[in-house]
């Protein structure tokens, strides 16, 4: 089982996202192979690794919008309602 030791919040490197995509694709292929061969323990371990890779990808995707301005509207007081 592989361990993903990448901190998605510390880097916005496009190469990191590409590498995580490759890792995810490889894990999917390895899960299919393990299922075909009947290696149930291997399937379970690879699924855990796949979940970790997908979470890191979500963190990277989420981080891209963090610096975007958000319109919060104009504040009102109780008398303005």
Steps between C-alpha positions, in 0.01 A plus 500: 500500500634844410497798731427849371711745694410807297362803678259642245459825694868590498550500123302612199734322257322378182754218476385377842140480381607317183704252706206439735283435194751241379507338843117488507485344152764243595312410818179448302682263263661314791161462673354349181791258477474403867125439462560282192762298687285473813746682725238639739746633758690682228176648365414640841843657549501652152153645554628677812789643299262603222277683746806687629609599148151620411480704822833668419370584152185651654717708733703627206185582303341674799815705559484656154199713592621615839639833382185594309301800621151422624216751489351510848245771420448827679463481878175627646395611843180387668329824400573439130290182480 
